[in-house]
Amino acid sequence: MIRSNMHTHSVFSDGKNTPEDIVETALEKGFVSIGFSDHSYTFFDTHYCMLKEKYGLYKETVAWLKEKYKGKIEIYCGTEFDRFSDPAYREGFDYFITGVHYVLINGEYYAVDGKREDVTRAINEGLGGDEKKYVKMYYELVSSCAGLSPLYMGHFDLLTKYGMVDDASKYYKNTALEAVDSLLEKNIPIEVNTGAMAKGIKSAPYPAGFILERIAEKDGCVVFGSDCHDMTKLDFAFESCLEAVKGAGIKNILEFRGGRLVDAQV
């Protein structure tokens, strides 16, 4: 079983639960480690992220939990760093993961996973209806995350969330595979993310099966994360997705223990 989740969101950003409630849930599930990755501050969209004035209390709270639960579970203080966040907001943490939540078109930030109409506006208003440009723009941003050296890349193919791009097309697949290759060349693990499954939006995790197969072909590494916003779904679909990952031929499945990514031994 997967016994770790480093992709969780608490009340410090857009999650439903307190950090301590999440720790208690992790203990109930037999986890060896839990990491908090509340969203890094984005000046252009503050409705979902951790506000600047909360950073100090966030770090203090996680430090207090580390001490309280010492010897019971490993607890880490991290952040989910958006591609467009200021680099200053990824400093001073035990780790950070990264993801592309927006595309920037003519000075306007369009949310990739906000609402369906955000995607429609980005493609139709921002790019004149050119879906290929949208796909290219998104995956160029994903590729550029390799230069940030995150713990791992979160929800690699997030742009497929609402089924509004033709992810069966040859162009889409080639563009996505180029991006995953750029990350694997830098030895950056890819997240198997069950967040959209937990919300009933998708029936399979990120990334898609053909991407998992490429990760296996390149002998790459994956890390499981539920993108948890509700503690009751802390390990949502981990076991069923583990079988899919193994079925794709992936051998390197990692989890965070002792302050680093190690073999999950599953």
Legacy VTK file of the C-alpha trace (Angstrom):
# vtk DataFile Version 3.0
C-alpha trace
ASCII
DATASET POLYDATA
POINTS 266 float
0.000 0.000 0.000
0.979 3.625 -0.498
1.772 5.079 2.950
2.568 8.680 2.128
0.945 11.735 0.570
2.836 14.973 0.079
0.080 16.715 -1.909
-2.470 17.950 0.617
-4.280 21.251 1.134
-5.523 22.533 4.469
-7.547 25.531 5.626
-4.413 27.610 5.066
-5.306 27.623 1.358
-8.346 25.984 -0.232
-8.648 22.780 1.814
-11.526 21.887 4.136
-9.590 20.614 7.149
-7.031 21.760 9.686
-3.500 20.378 9.429
-3.944 18.422 12.675
-7.129 16.765 11.421
-5.230 15.680 8.331
-2.414 14.260 10.461
-4.910 12.285 12.540
-6.457 10.866 9.367
-3.016 9.900 8.066
-2.319 8.050 11.325
-5.627 6.191 11.087
-4.645 5.051 7.596
-1.239 3.809 8.702
0.791 6.443 6.898
4.507 6.766 7.575
4.609 10.380 6.368
2.378 13.290 5.477
3.271 16.579 3.821
1.391 19.847 3.634
1.552 21.598 0.270
-0.814 24.530 0.543
-0.917 26.666 -2.586
1.800 29.237 -3.028
0.747 32.865 -3.234
-0.223 34.139 -6.692
-0.708 37.903 -6.819
-3.086 37.745 -9.789
-5.487 35.237 -8.187
-5.797 35.067 -4.406
-9.098 33.244 -3.995
-7.520 29.793 -3.613
-3.944 30.293 -2.447
-2.206 30.945 0.845
-2.147 34.658 1.564
1.195 36.268 2.334
0.236 37.055 5.909
-0.502 33.373 6.625
2.930 31.982 5.792
4.380 32.485 9.270
1.493 30.822 11.080
1.450 27.994 8.537
5.086 27.139 9.196
4.648 27.502 12.961
1.610 25.196 12.924
3.373 22.454 11.001
6.457 22.780 13.240
4.210 22.342 16.296
2.621 19.250 14.741
6.047 17.783 13.980
6.915 17.992 17.641
3.550 16.779 18.927
3.512 13.688 16.706
7.225 12.952 16.796
7.841 9.218 16.703
4.339 8.508 15.359
4.504 9.911 11.834
6.873 12.025 9.754
5.401 15.468 9.030
6.748 17.883 6.438
6.040 21.512 5.606
5.871 22.177 1.898
4.051 24.200 -0.702
2.544 23.670 -4.134
4.384 26.226 -6.197
2.563 27.462 -9.275
4.653 28.053 -12.386
3.788 31.753 -12.145
4.393 32.208 -8.412
7.252 34.372 -7.207
10.304 32.130 -6.444
10.463 33.699 -2.980
7.341 31.745 -2.078
9.021 28.371 -2.463
11.878 29.128 -0.085
12.089 28.020 3.539
10.126 24.778 3.159
11.035 21.112 3.560
10.037 20.565 -0.062
7.908 21.943 -2.846
5.988 20.424 -5.702
5.072 22.344 -8.806
2.222 22.526 -11.273
0.797 24.618 -14.086
-2.557 26.089 -13.081
-2.653 28.971 -15.573
-1.646 29.996 -19.052
-0.650 33.600 -19.725
-2.092 35.081 -22.912
-1.640 38.728 -23.843
-1.097 39.706 -20.228
-4.111 37.797 -18.860
-3.887 34.698 -16.672
-6.417 32.030 -17.642
-7.053 29.243 -15.123
-6.508 25.760 -16.522
-8.538 24.021 -13.802
-10.808 26.775 -12.504
-14.044 26.617 -14.469
-14.917 25.240 -17.888
-15.584 28.753 -19.151
-12.008 29.751 -18.264
-10.717 27.161 -20.734
-13.259 28.233 -23.364
-12.215 31.870 -23.006
-8.517 31.023 -23.172
-8.923 29.085 -26.405
-11.581 31.172 -28.131
-10.898 34.701 -26.906
-7.215 34.469 -26.097
-6.036 32.231 -28.933
-8.634 32.766 -31.633
-10.030 29.247 -31.308
-6.664 27.545 -31.850
-6.696 24.563 -29.500
-3.252 23.432 -30.639
-1.755 26.721 -29.453
-3.379 26.160 -26.062
-1.942 22.652 -25.796
1.492 23.856 -26.911
1.458 26.779 -24.478
0.454 24.569 -21.548
3.076 21.901 -22.179
5.827 24.459 -22.769
5.072 25.724 -19.258
5.130 22.151 -17.928
8.509 21.551 -19.572
9.881 24.752 -18.065
9.088 23.415 -14.585
12.108 21.131 -14.993
14.272 24.171 -14.317
12.662 24.689 -10.910
13.912 21.324 -9.567
10.767 20.471 -7.578
10.330 17.340 -5.477
8.031 16.196 -8.276
5.740 17.491 -11.014
2.095 17.634 -9.949
-0.950 16.764 -12.106
1.084 16.641 -15.320
-1.852 16.743 -17.779
-4.205 18.969 -15.785
-5.490 20.606 -18.967
-7.515 17.435 -19.665
-9.604 17.978 -16.521
-12.803 18.995 -18.299
-12.324 17.038 -21.515
-12.097 20.235 -23.547
-9.006 19.366 -25.586
-8.653 16.510 -28.035
-6.298 14.369 -25.993
-6.650 11.484 -28.461
-5.134 13.463 -31.329
-1.636 12.759 -32.615
-0.656 16.386 -32.070
-1.753 16.322 -28.437
0.017 13.064 -27.646
3.270 14.117 -29.301
3.253 17.442 -27.461
2.546 15.799 -24.118
5.250 13.192 -24.638
7.829 15.850 -25.489
7.025 17.546 -22.193
7.234 14.386 -20.111
10.554 13.540 -21.756
11.933 16.951 -20.777
11.070 16.277 -17.130
12.394 12.732 -17.120
15.675 13.905 -18.639
16.093 16.012 -15.487
15.150 13.017 -13.294
12.017 14.758 -12.029
9.371 12.302 -10.811
5.821 12.604 -12.144
2.828 12.562 -9.830
0.063 9.987 -10.124
-2.674 12.369 -9.029
-6.141 11.123 -8.040
-7.610 14.531 -7.204
-10.045 14.776 -10.125
-11.184 11.212 -9.424
-11.936 12.149 -5.817
-14.130 14.997 -7.070
-15.984 12.759 -9.532
-14.648 14.661 -12.548
-12.406 11.954 -14.015
-12.445 8.167 -13.898
-8.664 7.792 -14.109
-5.732 9.635 -12.564
-3.356 12.137 -14.070
-1.360 11.330 -16.120
-3.070 9.408 -18.923
-2.182 5.815 -19.719
0.030 6.602 -22.726
2.072 8.950 -20.545
2.465 6.288 -17.870
3.737 3.953 -20.575
6.330 6.537 -21.641
7.454 6.935 -18.031
7.920 3.155 -17.862
9.789 3.126 -21.184
12.177 5.809 -19.909
12.562 4.084 -16.517
11.149 7.179 -14.828
9.759 7.578 -11.324
6.273 8.330 -10.021
4.913 9.565 -6.695
1.310 9.145 -5.580
-0.700 12.138 -4.401
-4.421 12.657 -3.924
-4.263 16.459 -4.205
-6.256 16.223 -0.998
-8.710 19.009 -0.152
-10.858 16.741 2.046
-9.191 14.486 4.612
-11.687 11.684 3.970
-10.075 11.287 0.538
-6.479 11.394 1.680
-5.564 8.185 -0.163
-8.414 8.154 -2.670
-8.070 5.350 -5.261
-4.407 4.793 -4.425
-4.719 1.016 -4.473
-6.645 0.739 -7.751
-4.343 3.236 -9.454
-1.308 1.408 -8.127
-2.385 -1.611 -10.135
-2.773 0.564 -13.251
0.684 2.039 -12.736
2.252 -1.388 -12.349
0.266 -2.579 -15.357
1.839 0.184 -17.434
5.238 -1.265 -16.547
6.411 1.390 -14.097
8.849 -0.022 -11.563
10.010 3.108 -9.743
7.259 4.079 -7.291
8.497 6.449 -4.613
7.303 7.864 -1.304
8.745 10.484 1.051
10.526 9.113 4.114
13.491 10.358 6.097
13.385 13.690 4.298
13.757 12.271 0.794
12.059 10.197 -1.888
12.720 6.472 -1.494
11.331 3.221 -2.864
7.743 2.802 -1.677
8.216 -0.988 -1.531
4.800 -1.801 -3.008
LINES 1 267
266 0 1 2 3 4 5 6 7 8 9 10 11 12 13 14 15 16 17 18 19 20 21 22 23 24 25 26 27 28 29 30 31 32 33 34 35 36 37 38 39 40 41 42 43 44 45 46 47 48 49 50 51 52 53 54 55 56 57 58 59 60 61 62 63 64 65 66 67 68 69 70 71 72 73 74 75 76 77 78 79 80 81 82 83 84 85 86 87 88 89 90 91 92 93 94 95 96 97 98 99 100 101 102 103 104 105 106 107 108 109 110 111 112 113 114 115 116 117 118 119 120 121 122 123 124 125 126 127 128 129 130 131 132 133 134 135 136 137 138 139 140 141 142 143 144 145 146 147 148 149 150 151 152 153 154 155 156 157 158 159 160 161 162 163 164 165 166 167 168 169 170 171 172 173 174 175 176 177 178 179 180 181 182 183 184 185 186 187 188 189 190 191 192 193 194 195 196 197 198 199 200 201 202 203 204 205 206 207 208 209 210 211 212 213 214 215 216 217 218 219 220 221 222 223 224 225 226 227 228 229 230 231 232 233 234 235 236 237 238 239 240 241 242 243 244 245 246 247 248 249 250 251 252 253 254 255 256 257 258 259 260 261 262 263 264 265
